[in-house]
């Protein structure tokens, strides 16, 4: 490195870091790897604080195995203490990203005390320099080895706090622990579902991003909207009890652009009659898959439905998960969202053919056909055909008919004016250059949960390959036949950690 300016070497070393939110110390990855090459590299790496500002520590034994024997637990603890000391020493007070995952430790008080030095070294000693913090514990909060109600954590910007397997019906103290955090803007709380946790108070009126992965009451939902007026993204699970109060004063959230609901024991949208979100762009609306059939009702559309739908007119993205609604009702909903770019639907629509025909774009509409969602570029359709013993699908169309309707719809939203001859061509009107064409579909996904249909889907996929406009780079057209233990909509929680 003698002939290379140190500034260039520093940039190269930083570029060697893994592209992850938090870096797990390992000999095969930077920064540890850089210190193992030679003495000069080691000295240079130790002299670069930017290499040591992100760390992920976990108490897993080997791989993700559970440490069982005391010697194994002790070995893990000592290794983590050594790594924490290494990072603390060489970060030299730079703002840092810290992840501490104690998901495997035992519940007993002796084991909790056993981990106390590590928590102190990793969290407590870095409170004034930590910018992004992820913490996961796996024991009840009475054993949390720190409590900081009066200490200001001035640089903390994002907090992800997880406590698993807590069956005690006590109020969780996380908001109290981190109450003095004036720079905090983004919070994810994944805490036990208890009666009192539904009504905890959040001491952060400055929040812009909030994800709550536990059931909250309607009153708590209203208190969030009234207390956090700067929210831009909100993801929340709402549980409605029979005696839940309903807000009467209008709550206007003028900055909220991304909203995700999961509803449990909520039958209609009247709970947001007094909530206004005028700049909403992305809306994910799920019914809880813990109850079948879904309790939220779409048919018929009521004044509360219309009031909610008129607030969605500026949406770019709409995701509907685990709903039971007719295809005609969904088309009526989409007519009110003219600027929609992305649509994902997991709903029992009954007649999928008529829904797909309603989405088909015609250059010269005839009869009462109305072209809708002209800007659509992404379309994902999830079809649950097997049922789960509680909810049996209402599908009345033959599956091959549904596939034909899907192909016609997709072709109508592609920009090619030529297509192979055949029966599909008779149903598909290609756009002329003078016509007003819709946006070109870029991403199409069909997913079904009935593996017996794999052969039919393979044949359909072969047919689609005869249309060049349905293949990359023009379009990503995926067909997946897979049965999942969980509903697709709960596979991932969308936060700023996965999308910005």
HELIX and SHEET records of a PDB file:
HELIX    1   1 UNK A    6  UNK A   15  1                                  10    
HELIX    2   2 UNK A   32  UNK A   35  1                                   4    
HELIX    3   3 UNK A   39  UNK A   46  1                                   8    
HELIX    4   4 UNK A   49  UNK A   52  5                                   4    
HELIX    5   5 UNK A   70  UNK A   91  1                                  22    
HELIX    6   6 UNK A  109  UNK A  122  1                                  14    
HELIX    7   7 UNK A  124  UNK A  126  5                                   3    
HELIX    8   8 UNK A  141  UNK A  143  5                                   3    
HELIX    9   9 UNK A  174  UNK A  177  1                                   4    
HELIX   10  10 UNK A  196  UNK A  199  5                                   4    
HELIX   11  11 UNK A  218  UNK A  227  1                                  10    
HELIX   12  12 UNK A  269  UNK A  272  5                                   4    
HELIX   13  13 UNK A  303  UNK A  309  1                                   7    
HELIX   14  14 UNK A  310  UNK A  312  5                                   3    
HELIX   15  15 UNK A  327  UNK A  335  1                                   9    
HELIX   16  16 UNK A  352  UNK A  359  1                                   8    
HELIX   17  17 UNK A  399  UNK A  412  1                                  14    
HELIX   18  18 UNK A  423  UNK A  427  1                                   5    
HELIX   19  19 UNK A  451  UNK A  453  5                                   3    
HELIX   20  20 UNK A  454  UNK A  464  1                                  11    
HELIX   21  21 UNK A  468  UNK A  470  5                                   3    
HELIX   22  22 UNK A  488  UNK A  490  5                                   3    
SHEET    1   A14 UNK A  54  UNK A  58  0                                        
SHEET    2   A14 UNK A  96  UNK A 102  1                                        
SHEET    3   A14 UNK A 130  UNK A 137  1                                        
SHEET    4   A14 UNK A 158  UNK A 163  1                                        
SHEET    5   A14 UNK A 186  UNK A 190  1                                        
SHEET    6   A14 UNK A 209  UNK A 217  1                                        
SHEET    7   A14 UNK A 233  UNK A 239  1                                        
SHEET    8   A14 UNK A 258  UNK A 264  1                                        
SHEET    9   A14 UNK A 282  UNK A 287  1                                        
SHEET   10   A14 UNK A 317  UNK A 324  1                                        
SHEET   11   A14 UNK A 342  UNK A 348  1                                        
SHEET   12   A14 UNK A 378  UNK A 383  1                                        
SHEET   13   A14 UNK A 443  UNK A 448  1                                        
SHEET   14   A14 UNK A 476  UNK A 481  1                                        
SHEET    1   B 2 UNK A 251  UNK A 252  0                                        
SHEET    2   B 2 UNK A 275  UNK A 276  1                                        
END                                                                             
